[in-house]
Amino acid sequence: AQTVTQSQPEMSVQEAETVTLSCTYDTSESDYYLFWYKQPPSRQMILVIRQEAYKQQNATENRFSVNFQKAAKSFSLKISDSQLGDAAMYFCAYRSAYSGGGADGLTFGKGTHLIIQP
Amino acid sequence: SQTIHQWPATLVQPVGSPLSLECTVEGTSNPNLYWYRQAAGRGLQLLFYSVGIGQISSEVPQNLSASRPQDRQFILSSKKLLLSDSGFYLCAWSVPGLNTEAFFGQGTRLTVV
């Protein structure tokens, strides 16, 4: 079974600075998807960014980018120009590409609580 | 566009009482549907998933059950709640046939007292 590990329970960054959240995963599969979700105080899970394992290019969405290291099974999230609205729990998640059309859901890490200091 | 609705937002129930949480998806057909639970300070744990009407797969043996009476309706139930059932419950959907992201509802905070 796949596992996702987020080793930083909490991170703090000054507003406008850059922060990197870490995620490692364990899998024997070669094709899969990785995601970062944001959970603000409202508790709704919001997709931040997606990476497909067969793509070598790191995904980018505005101020959010990832550093995907497939051999190291590492998938970190970089937030540039941090804003107060970025304060939230961030979850890393894994999905196999072989699981019958996505039927069996995502595997999540335990999350990193990101604090933005004004 | 697709939307997902989940209710109620909060619920306080006594031990031993029944539970029914409902989730509906609009704007798509035959979605994959999921129920997740998030305990305090923990990540999300997949409880049930469904690929079609009446088709339910359980990931974790527990006091809960799920049903899918209609294509875009997913219900989480319990006959008798336990204190350990307290948590934050999230419904989600994904596009069938694609192993891509899931889209989440706003969640239900359940407190069993």
Chai-1 contact restraints between the chains, C-beta under 6 A:
chainA,res_idxA,chainB,res_idxB,connection_type,confidence,min_distance_angstrom,max_distance_angstrom,comment,restraint_id
A,Y33,B,N99,contact,1.0,0.0,6.0,A-B,restraint_1
A,F35,B,E101,contact,1.0,0.0,6.0,A-B,restraint_2
A,R43,B,G107,contact,1.0,0.0,6.0,A-B,restraint_3
A,Q44,B,Q106,contact,1.0,0.0,6.0,A-B,restraint_4
A,M45,B,F104,contact,1.0,0.0,6.0,A-B,restraint_5
A,L47,B,E101,contact,1.0,0.0,6.0,A-B,restraint_6
A,R50,B,E101,contact,1.0,0.0,6.0,A-B,restraint_7
A,R95,B,N99,contact,1.0,0.0,6.0,A-B,restraint_8
A,A97,B,N99,contact,1.0,0.0,6.0,A-B,restraint_9
A,G101,B,P96,contact,1.0,0.0,6.0,A-B,restraint_10
A,G101,B,G97,contact,1.0,0.0,6.0,A-B,restraint_11
A,G102,B,N32,contact,1.0,0.0,6.0,A-B,restraint_12
A,G102,B,S94,contact,1.0,0.0,6.0,A-B,restraint_13
A,G102,B,L98,contact,1.0,0.0,6.0,A-B,restraint_14
A,G102,B,N99,contact,1.0,0.0,6.0,A-B,restraint_15
A,A103,B,N32,contact,1.0,0.0,6.0,A-B,restraint_16
A,A103,B,Y49,contact,1.0,0.0,6.0,A-B,restraint_17
A,A103,B,V51,contact,1.0,0.0,6.0,A-B,restraint_18
A,D104,B,Y49,contact,1.0,0.0,6.0,A-B,restraint_19
A,G105,B,Y34,contact,1.0,0.0,6.0,A-B,restraint_20
A,G105,B,L46,contact,1.0,0.0,6.0,A-B,restraint_21
A,G105,B,Y49,contact,1.0,0.0,6.0,A-B,restraint_22
A,L106,B,A102,contact,1.0,0.0,6.0,A-B,restraint_23
A,F108,B,G43,contact,1.0,0.0,6.0,A-B,restraint_24
A,F108,B,L44,contact,1.0,0.0,6.0,A-B,restraint_25
A,G109,B,G43,contact,1.0,0.0,6.0,A-B,restraint_26
A,K110,B,R42,contact,1.0,0.0,6.0,A-B,restraint_27
A,K110,B,G43,contact,1.0,0.0,6.0,A-B,restraint_28
A,G111,B,G43,contact,1.0,0.0,6.0,A-B,restraint_29
